[in-house]
């Protein structure tokens, strides 16, 4: 036996490399680099000792294979974390003499170990060779029979031919080839690798082949038995289906026979609605047919339904098209068509009632506090609906009376012509009797038919709703101001069903118009779905968050699809792609809600009647909290009014210091936190006072309400809020507001429509006479800053900043830059309304005079110093009131907005100064006599 030293490569478990076999394995980077060095240094093909591992936790096996490195693939440069790929070709068996105490593959290179090549001399016995060939041929025959691939079958046949012609000396080599290519167990392959003796090797190969053949035969028998079992199951299922059908027919015969006994114990169980599929199918088809027959005669929907019904009858029930057509018919008949019988509006009695408008006022007042102008507009709309409905009804009655009178005239004309005929007949009879005596003794009498009473006039649904069109109302306001709940109140006042469609994030036009029936899983759009859910043709539909509809993508434009829905002149024939029949949306009252108007397209905005909901004052919030929010939170948290009392100062502090919003959602959450805190105290009080007693519900309620334990205080006062809600959120901001040079407070409106104050900060820095603007400013507000600085430079001499009219205050006496910043730099800001605030900030910075911290202003400035009007006055004033601003400077042109929109209590609590020019603005901001004006400057001031 020859001994040598070879690099040791441990094969990962459970891999075994036999002679004549090929294998490709991943190796770590360190091992791959070591092998690469070995290959580069070797003149011939490198040989390594590929030794398997007996088990994951055991050392290397004592036998391995001398393998030639045929390929070593480095990882790509774009992904160096991938391992090297090593391809080995087994040559001959080797025995490992030194294992270097390695129990697992090493990651730091390759170890050298001493190996021994066993002797391959000798020839196996003929008996072992014959047994080997017989077992191998039998295995190959089974493998060729079991495979379904022709290429594998041909390979097995070629190997069998080679096996028959192999000599006794080559039989061990053939055994290595076949064992390496069959799926044997790991232990069997390790034992075969250790078989150095040729006869022992053939015997082990024969045993392995017999084992694999047995496994193949058993697997085939199991598969055959499974197929037979499946055949039996299918046969049993078929027989059971026949049994169910027979039982169903017997049950129908028993039901049809009224004299048959009911209590028969041998009768099968009564079929349920889930079992009797055929009966349910017949009932569904009968319902669809009934709905089709109830549609108006000659209408488009009836024509389409009849055509699809006939088509459905021609399609086999098992066809896919049958399900598609039936689904379409179910949707088509589920839509409440205005002309169908049974879908007439039931709210006409409510509208005709004299108590309609007073009850609507009571409903709106019960659901919402304040919003008087909004309620006034809604009452106007309801009055118009009532008048239109009454006019349509009166017009219908006049048409019916005219039709009845016309029918009566036709009957009278028919009766007159019959009377003339009778007179002629009587005259002829008298002449006959006179000329032929005895011809007839009985005179001829002809009775005239009595006119039948006029038939009852038929009600035409189309004439009833012909003149009643719902307007498109658009509620615009900050979140939490009650836009959606107003739609619910209108629906309750009109006694109509209410449906809400959320348009936030809708990006596909098909969600509005529906998908065409050519697509798989198609269906109608949201509008038709809402009509089906409502069950009536005149519901109140709220299109929520219409400003958040996506615009213009490859799915279409949903905002453009809404144009037809919200156009009163077009929505009487709205076309849904799935229904493919014009749907009349004119009786529907559409109410849209939005937080802003900026993201709504102009054509869509033109179709809506805009109603602004600016926000609530502190007085309104207090009433809303008392009437709505606190009772709702008490009910939601298992308390009553006897368990909790929030004082007025505490409630006002919650509204002013813990919330700062136009709506009441944050106020609702804060009140909920207070109620939950007291609920915990009340539950602990119950547990402490009833320990060891009966804890039934009745005893708990009676005892706790009567004991009034002193350690539970139901009153929540101001000093308790910091313990419950934490430190006041807005208190610090109020203390930081101070009078400083170059600091002025402006009025702004956020993106959600909520008003507030925003400081305009300015500072002087060394520079070259330039203006620097920061704070995420848009182009318009940057131009306002440049205009304000230009006006200050123009009037620098009058303001006493420079000693000459030709001097630049930013260059004389020193070169300086002015830095203007608007805080909240992450928020985009734009618009011209900060013009006068910037001008006052520049004047304060250059003159040293300070604007009081309780003064805020808004208005556009021109180059001539004129103050122009701006929008969002109510929101800005309410925001200033929430920030405890006492004096507000506004453009003169916005005076009407304050008188019309701002509540009276806000106007009484604040001072409003309306200005036309910057001179008036400066005097109102700094006060009279603060600025030392040069020259003959006339300043006028207007106050409300």
Protein Blocks (a to p, Z undefined) as FASTA:
>chain_A
ZZdddddddddddddddehiacdddddfklmmmmmmmmmmpmbdcdddddddfbfkbccd
fbdcddddfbdcdddfklmkbccddddddfbdcddfbgolpabdcfebccddddddddfe
dcddfklmmmmmmmmmmmmmmmmmmpmbfklmmmmmmmmmmmmmpcfklmmmmmmmmmmm
pccdfklmmmmmmmmblklmmmmmmmmmmmmmmmmmmmmmmmmmmmmmmmmmmmmmmmmm
mmmmmmmmmmmmmmmmmkbcfklmkbccdddfklmmmlmmmmmmmmmmmmmmmpcehiak
lmmmmmmmmmmmmpcfkbmklmmmmmmmmmmmmpccfkbghiacfklmmmmpmklmmmmm
mmmmmmpggjllmmmmmmmmmmmmmmmmmmmmmmmmmmmmmmmmmmmmmmmmmmmmmmmm
mmmmmmmmmmmmmmmghkambdcddddddddddddddddfklmmmmmccddddddddehi
lmmmmmmmmmmmnopacddddfehpabfklmnopafkbghiacdfklmmmmmnopabbcd
ddehkllccehifkopfklmmmmmmmmklmmmcccfklopacdfklpccddddfbfklpc
fklmmmpccdddfbdcfklmmmmmmmmmmmmmmmmnopafklpccdfklmmmmmmmmgcc
fblmlmmmmmmmmmmmmmmmmmmmmmmmmgoiacbfklmmmmmmmnopakbcfbdcfklm
mmmnopafklmmmmmpccdehiacdddddfkopacdddddddddddehpacdehiiafkl
mmmmmmmmmmmmmmmmmnomambfkbcfklbfbdcddddddehklbccedjklmmmmmmm
mmmmmnopacdfkbccdddddfkopacddehklmmmmmmmmnopabdcddfklmmmmmmm
mcfklmmmpccdddfbfklmmmmmnoghkaccedjdddddddZZ
